[in-house]
Amino acid sequence: MGAVMRPIPMSLLASDMVVRRPANGELGGEYGEPSSVEHVRFVESREMARRGYVLSDGAKGLVYVDAANSTGDLPVPVGSLASIDGGEELAVLKSVACPGFFGVVHHWELEVG
């Protein structure tokens, strides 16, 4: 059997997120009903900067959503509003699917601001 990328450990996925996606899949200021994504990791922009990772202008942080251990309504598109652990709603500025082996998504990285 070939190598398998391990999921992000549950101990690192200590946050939950509530997401409101753009209504009808289009940007325009209207959003659908909130849905939950459990077991995500939020890292503030200043912590990312210490690691040499540059976020988009205006980003307040990066949310890691694991394909195996995060649960809920996935994926989260750009233009959605996300609240991590009951905090203020932040716009999803960037949503990147990070592939594992054989092109299968391992996790998503969401820049929020």
Backbone as ProteinMPNN parsed JSONL, in Angstrom:
{"seq_chain_A": "MGAVMRPIPMSLLASDMVVRRPANGELGGEYGEPSSVEHVRFVESREMARRGYVLSDGAKGLVYVDAANSTGDLPVPVGSLASIDGGEELAVLKSVACPGFFGVVHHWELEVG", "coords_chain_A": {"N_chain_A": [[0.847, -1.189, 0.0], [0.515, 2.272, -0.76], [2.03, 5.408, 0.332], [0.295, 7.524, 2.625], [-1.11, 10.682, 3.19], [-1.384, 12.016, 6.338], [-4.272, 13.113, 8.154], [-4.9, 16.488, 9.378], [-4.139, 16.736, 12.763], [-6.655, 16.208, 15.259], [-6.247, 17.568, 17.647], [-5.178, 19.969, 16.864], [-7.237, 21.168, 15.599], [-9.063, 22.991, 16.969], [-11.12, 24.836, 16.876], [-14.398, 26.061, 15.893], [-16.525, 26.955, 13.15], [-18.868, 29.207, 11.762], [-20.581, 29.618, 8.803], [-21.704, 31.773, 6.23], [-22.778, 31.594, 3.049], [-22.521, 33.243, -0.183], [-25.665, 34.201, -1.511], [-27.374, 32.242, -3.904], [-24.959, 31.557, -4.996], [-23.578, 33.763, -5.923], [-21.739, 36.84, -5.746], [-22.872, 39.775, -4.088], [-23.943, 40.825, -1.85], [-26.025, 39.483, -0.594], [-26.795, 36.751, 1.497], [-26.907, 33.247, 2.248], [-28.495, 30.925, 4.546], [-26.941, 30.358, 7.76], [-24.35, 27.905, 8.182], [-22.614, 25.224, 9.787], [-19.153, 24.493, 10.307], [-17.202, 22.258, 11.761], [-14.307, 21.727, 13.821], [-11.848, 23.201, 12.949], [-8.862, 25.135, 12.284], [-7.685, 28.217, 13.344], [-5.367, 30.679, 12.587], [-3.859, 33.61, 13.511], [-2.962, 36.538, 11.585], [-0.577, 37.821, 12.392], [0.858, 35.782, 13.616], [1.222, 34.101, 11.432], [2.901, 35.733, 9.922], [5.217, 35.676, 11.452], [6.104, 33.194, 10.794], [6.907, 33.549, 8.263], [5.001, 33.469, 6.282], [3.07, 35.019, 3.938], [0.104, 36.752, 3.915], [-2.844, 37.818, 2.074], [-3.493, 41.329, 1.448], [-5.186, 42.935, 4.06], [-6.052, 40.611, 5.262], [-6.955, 38.88, 8.199], [-6.264, 36.506, 9.2], [-5.632, 32.939, 8.85], [-7.534, 30.129, 8.049], [-7.511, 26.738, 8.61], [-8.954, 23.978, 7.132], [-9.652, 20.725, 7.439], [-9.845, 17.967, 5.235], [-10.48, 15.42, 6.133], [-10.925, 15.478, 8.969], [-12.352, 17.815, 9.643], [-15.731, 18.762, 9.889], [-18.919, 19.2, 8.312], [-20.508, 21.645, 6.209], [-18.864, 21.673, 3.379], [-16.866, 22.533, 0.457], [-15.727, 25.899, 1.413], [-16.566, 28.765, -0.223], [-14.928, 31.648, -1.805], [-15.931, 34.904, -0.842], [-17.794, 34.2, 0.991], [-19.036, 34.625, 4.371], [-17.452, 34.238, 7.461], [-17.496, 33.153, 10.793], [-15.457, 32.604, 13.455], [-15.427, 30.587, 16.231], [-17.56, 32.056, 17.358], [-16.869, 34.697, 16.985], [-16.5, 37.947, 15.325], [-17.957, 38.317, 12.042], [-16.03, 37.469, 9.269], [-14.822, 38.165, 6.019], [-14.339, 35.717, 3.506], [-11.508, 35.794, 1.811], [-9.82, 34.396, 0.21], [-9.716, 31.088, -0.982], [-8.245, 28.097, -0.926], [-7.762, 24.936, -2.217], [-5.82, 22.397, -1.052], [-3.959, 19.932, -2.396], [-3.507, 16.437, -1.671], [-2.091, 13.279, -2.024], [-2.495, 11.877, -5.286], [-4.131, 13.896, -6.229], [-6.314, 14.302, -4.578], [-8.141, 16.319, -2.323], [-6.461, 17.439, 0.509], [-6.58, 19.401, 2.516], [-8.175, 22.613, 3.079], [-7.248, 26.028, 2.741], [-8.204, 28.991, 4.083], [-8.149, 32.378, 3.648], [-9.042, 34.976, 5.709], [-10.693, 38.082, 6.357]], "CA_chain_A": [[0.0, 0.0, 0.0], [1.307, 3.488, -0.892], [2.026, 6.372, 1.433], [-0.931, 8.295, 2.785], [-0.941, 11.892, 4.002], [-2.226, 11.969, 7.529], [-5.111, 14.3, 8.364], [-4.465, 17.413, 10.426], [-4.584, 16.154, 14.035], [-7.812, 16.834, 15.919], [-5.782, 18.474, 18.704], [-4.904, 21.267, 16.244], [-8.499, 21.673, 15.018], [-9.78, 23.295, 18.213], [-12.147, 25.861, 16.686], [-15.549, 25.802, 15.039], [-16.788, 28.111, 12.291], [-20.196, 29.338, 11.161], [-20.372, 30.193, 7.477], [-22.837, 32.188, 5.393], [-22.323, 31.662, 1.666], [-23.291, 34.167, -1.018], [-26.939, 33.652, -2.01], [-27.371, 31.815, -5.305], [-23.593, 31.37, -5.452], [-23.054, 34.981, -6.552], [-21.454, 37.97, -4.864], [-23.872, 40.808, -4.273], [-24.406, 41.316, -0.567], [-27.043, 38.631, 0.01], [-26.194, 35.512, 1.982], [-27.802, 32.162, 2.628], [-28.585, 30.578, 5.964], [-25.663, 29.923, 8.32], [-24.075, 26.479, 8.352], [-21.455, 25.013, 10.658], [-18.002, 23.658, 9.97], [-16.567, 21.975, 13.045], [-12.929, 21.239, 13.852], [-10.97, 23.968, 12.068], [-7.787, 25.822, 13.004], [-7.513, 29.622, 12.967], [-4.074, 31.241, 12.959], [-3.886, 35.043, 13.241], [-1.999, 36.991, 10.58], [0.736, 38.12, 12.989], [1.537, 34.498, 13.809], [1.629, 33.636, 10.101], [4.03, 36.575, 9.509], [6.403, 35.164, 12.155], [6.529, 31.979, 10.094], [7.31, 33.929, 6.92], [3.882, 33.251, 5.372], [2.468, 36.313, 3.625], [-1.313, 36.698, 3.575], [-3.356, 38.914, 1.253], [-3.752, 42.586, 2.156], [-6.446, 42.968, 4.788], [-6.37, 39.329, 5.898], [-6.741, 38.837, 9.643], [-5.753, 35.203, 9.575], [-5.785, 31.796, 7.966], [-8.298, 29.027, 8.619], [-7.232, 25.427, 8.026], [-10.114, 23.09, 7.167], [-9.138, 19.416, 7.046], [-10.812, 17.179, 4.463], [-10.869, 14.223, 6.873], [-11.366, 15.698, 10.348], [-13.325, 18.907, 9.765], [-17.041, 18.266, 9.481], [-19.913, 20.216, 8.009], [-20.791, 22.04, 4.83], [-17.583, 21.983, 2.731], [-15.887, 23.553, 0.823], [-16.21, 27.255, 1.682], [-16.105, 29.594, -1.345], [-14.59, 33.063, -1.66], [-17.123, 35.745, -0.753], [-18.584, 33.784, 2.151], [-18.724, 35.25, 5.649], [-17.116, 33.191, 8.418], [-17.316, 33.531, 12.188], [-14.719, 31.549, 14.13], [-15.687, 30.534, 17.676], [-18.515, 33.084, 17.761], [-16.324, 36.044, 16.784], [-17.082, 38.746, 14.253], [-17.932, 37.712, 10.715], [-14.928, 37.889, 8.417], [-15.006, 37.757, 4.631], [-13.379, 34.762, 2.958], [-10.813, 36.509, 0.742], [-9.143, 33.415, -0.637], [-10.007, 29.708, -0.595], [-7.346, 27.26, -1.716], [-7.788, 23.497, -1.955], [-4.447, 21.895, -1.057], [-4.064, 18.513, -2.708], [-2.626, 15.419, -1.114], [-1.702, 12.336, -3.069], [-3.435, 11.549, -6.358], [-4.996, 15.025, -6.495], [-7.419, 14.376, -3.626], [-7.949, 17.439, -1.4], [-6.031, 17.111, 1.872], [-7.192, 20.442, 3.356], [-8.398, 23.924, 2.459], [-6.731, 27.171, 3.478], [-9.075, 30.138, 3.858], [-7.713, 33.657, 4.184], [-10.223, 35.72, 6.126], [-10.39, 39.441, 6.767]], "C_chain_A": [[0.881, 1.237, 0.0], [1.202, 4.377, 0.329], [0.725, 7.163, 1.434], [-0.615, 9.526, 3.623], [-1.913, 11.809, 5.172], [-3.07, 13.235, 7.62], [-4.446, 15.243, 9.369], [-4.99, 16.855, 11.751], [-5.738, 16.937, 14.664], [-7.38, 17.824, 16.999], [-5.458, 19.869, 18.158], [-6.16, 21.926, 15.688], [-9.466, 22.027, 16.143], [-10.914, 24.294, 18.064], [-13.288, 25.341, 15.829], [-15.867, 27.099, 14.295], [-18.238, 28.054, 11.817], [-20.009, 30.13, 9.881], [-21.7, 30.604, 6.866], [-22.293, 32.392, 3.987], [-23.139, 32.682, 0.88], [-24.548, 33.485, -1.558], [-26.816, 33.344, -3.495], [-25.965, 31.677, -5.879], [-22.961, 32.591, -6.081], [-22.79, 36.051, -5.508], [-22.5, 39.046, -5.114], [-24.48, 41.277, -2.97], [-25.508, 40.514, 0.082], [-26.422, 37.283, 0.329], [-27.263, 34.503, 2.366], [-27.796, 31.957, 4.134], [-27.22, 30.114, 6.474], [-25.56, 28.399, 8.378], [-22.774, 26.346, 9.133], [-20.384, 24.163, 9.991], [-17.251, 23.479, 11.288], [-15.149, 21.465, 12.838], [-12.073, 21.903, 12.776], [-9.871, 24.587, 12.938], [-7.671, 27.24, 12.46], [-6.161, 30.099, 13.486], [-4.083, 32.71, 12.547], [-2.745, 35.445, 12.311], [-0.623, 37.277, 11.181], [1.535, 36.854, 13.259], [2.031, 33.945, 12.472], [2.856, 34.426, 9.625], [5.317, 36.103, 10.187], [6.964, 33.919, 11.478], [6.97, 32.277, 8.658], [6.236, 33.731, 5.872], [3.186, 34.586, 5.157], [1.018, 36.114, 3.189], [-1.68, 37.88, 2.688], [-3.544, 40.167, 2.099], [-5.121, 42.522, 2.821], [-6.81, 41.671, 5.481], [-6.035, 39.385, 7.385], [-6.206, 37.49, 10.093], [-6.048, 34.151, 8.53], [-6.537, 30.703, 8.707], [-7.926, 27.76, 7.86], [-8.477, 24.565, 8.222], [-9.648, 21.753, 6.609], [-10.215, 18.6, 6.335], [-11.306, 15.966, 5.238], [-11.502, 14.534, 8.226], [-12.299, 16.876, 10.558], [-14.654, 18.375, 9.237], [-17.982, 19.423, 9.216], [-19.996, 20.481, 6.529], [-19.508, 22.537, 4.16], [-17.719, 21.867, 1.231], [-16.545, 24.912, 1.03], [-15.688, 28.176, 0.574], [-15.721, 31.022, -0.947], [-15.892, 33.866, -1.661], [-18.039, 35.36, 0.385], [-18.189, 34.629, 3.356], [-18.514, 34.135, 6.663], [-16.914, 33.799, 9.8], [-16.637, 32.36, 12.884], [-14.958, 31.674, 15.623], [-16.571, 31.683, 18.161], [-18.022, 34.507, 17.607], [-17.025, 36.773, 15.65], [-17.017, 37.993, 12.925], [-16.803, 38.327, 9.903], [-15.193, 37.375, 7.006], [-13.932, 36.735, 4.247], [-12.789, 35.409, 1.711], [-10.186, 35.561, -0.273], [-9.469, 32.029, -0.092], [-9.204, 28.798, -1.512], [-7.484, 25.814, -1.272], [-6.361, 22.984, -2.101], [-4.481, 20.386, -1.261], [-3.078, 17.661, -1.924], [-2.185, 14.542, -2.268], [-2.838, 12.116, -4.057], [-4.461, 12.643, -6.611], [-6.2, 15.161, -5.579], [-7.131, 15.505, -2.638], [-7.567, 16.917, -0.016], [-6.647, 18.094, 2.862], [-7.416, 21.699, 2.521], [-7.75, 24.964, 3.362], [-7.578, 28.384, 3.096], [-8.437, 31.379, 4.474], [-8.968, 34.454, 4.487], [-9.832, 37.103, 6.621], [-11.604, 40.312, 6.813]], "O_chain_A": [[1.9, 1.26, 0.69], [0.402, 4.139, 1.233], [0.137, 7.432, 0.386], [0.066, 9.43, 4.644], [-3.107, 11.561, 4.999], [-2.63, 14.308, 7.207], [-3.548, 14.846, 10.111], [-6.174, 16.531, 11.849], [-5.781, 18.165, 14.604], [-8.071, 18.813, 17.242], [-5.464, 20.844, 18.91], [-6.145, 23.109, 15.347], [-10.544, 21.445, 16.258], [-11.61, 24.575, 19.04], [-13.166, 24.329, 15.139], [-15.525, 28.191, 14.748], [-18.762, 26.983, 11.512], [-19.362, 31.178, 9.871], [-22.694, 29.885, 6.966], [-21.448, 33.258, 3.76], [-24.291, 32.96, 1.213], [-24.501, 32.339, -2.005], [-26.215, 34.111, -4.247], [-25.786, 31.678, -7.097], [-21.91, 32.482, -6.713], [-23.512, 36.165, -4.518], [-22.964, 39.206, -6.243], [-25.438, 42.049, -2.979], [-25.903, 40.822, 1.207], [-25.635, 36.74, -0.447], [-28.374, 34.863, 2.756], [-27.177, 32.71, 4.885], [-26.434, 29.545, 5.718], [-26.551, 27.702, 8.593], [-21.941, 27.252, 9.134], [-20.673, 23.247, 9.222], [-16.731, 24.441, 11.854], [-14.832, 20.853, 11.817], [-11.634, 21.259, 11.824], [-9.947, 24.563, 14.166], [-7.571, 27.438, 11.249], [-5.846, 29.946, 14.666], [-4.288, 33.026, 11.375], [-1.707, 34.786, 12.253], [0.394, 37.003, 10.544], [2.76, 36.857, 13.142], [3.126, 33.388, 12.39], [3.75, 33.858, 8.998], [6.385, 36.126, 9.575], [8.156, 33.63, 11.58], [7.359, 31.369, 7.924], [6.526, 33.814, 4.679], [2.755, 35.217, 6.122], [0.738, 35.403, 2.223], [-0.91, 38.833, 2.568], [-3.731, 40.084, 3.313], [-6.098, 42.1, 2.203], [-7.792, 41.632, 6.223], [-4.975, 39.871, 7.78], [-5.75, 37.341, 11.227], [-6.627, 34.425, 7.479], [-6.219, 30.386, 9.853], [-8.011, 27.707, 6.633], [-8.988, 24.438, 9.334], [-9.288, 21.659, 5.436], [-11.36, 18.55, 6.783], [-12.434, 15.521, 5.028], [-12.505, 13.923, 8.595], [-12.984, 16.927, 11.579], [-14.692, 17.63, 8.257], [-17.86, 20.49, 9.816], [-19.608, 19.653, 5.704], [-19.111, 23.686, 4.351], [-18.61, 21.162, 0.759], [-17.753, 25.066, 0.849], [-14.475, 28.347, 0.448], [-16.132, 31.53, 0.097], [-16.832, 33.546, -2.388], [-18.962, 36.103, 0.718], [-17.138, 35.27, 3.359], [-19.302, 33.191, 6.723], [-16.249, 34.823, 9.955], [-17.171, 31.252, 12.906], [-14.723, 32.728, 16.214], [-16.356, 32.219, 19.248], [-18.689, 35.439, 18.054], [-18.007, 36.288, 15.088], [-16.146, 37.149, 12.712], [-16.643, 39.547, 9.857], [-15.726, 36.28, 6.825], [-12.766, 36.874, 4.618], [-13.463, 35.558, 0.691], [-10.044, 35.886, -1.452], [-9.494, 31.824, 1.122], [-9.449, 28.735, -2.717], [-7.34, 25.504, -0.089], [-5.759, 23.125, -3.165], [-4.97, 19.648, -0.406], [-1.983, 18.097, -1.567], [-1.936, 15.032, -3.37], [-4.011, 12.168, -3.686], [-5.539, 12.372, -7.141], [-7.028, 16.05, -5.781], [-6.003, 15.637, -2.163], [-8.252, 16.069, 0.556], [-7.169, 17.699, 3.905], [-6.909, 21.824, 1.406], [-7.707, 24.809, 4.582], [-7.655, 28.753, 1.924], [-8.21, 31.428, 5.683], [-9.85, 34.593, 3.639], [-8.775, 37.281, 7.227], [-11.505, 41.493, 7.144]]}, "name": "protein", "num_of_chains": 1, "seq": "MGAVMRPIPMSLLASDMVVRRPANGELGGEYGEPSSVEHVRFVESREMARRGYVLSDGAKGLVYVDAANSTGDLPVPVGSLASIDGGEELAVLKSVACPGFFGVVHHWELEVG"}
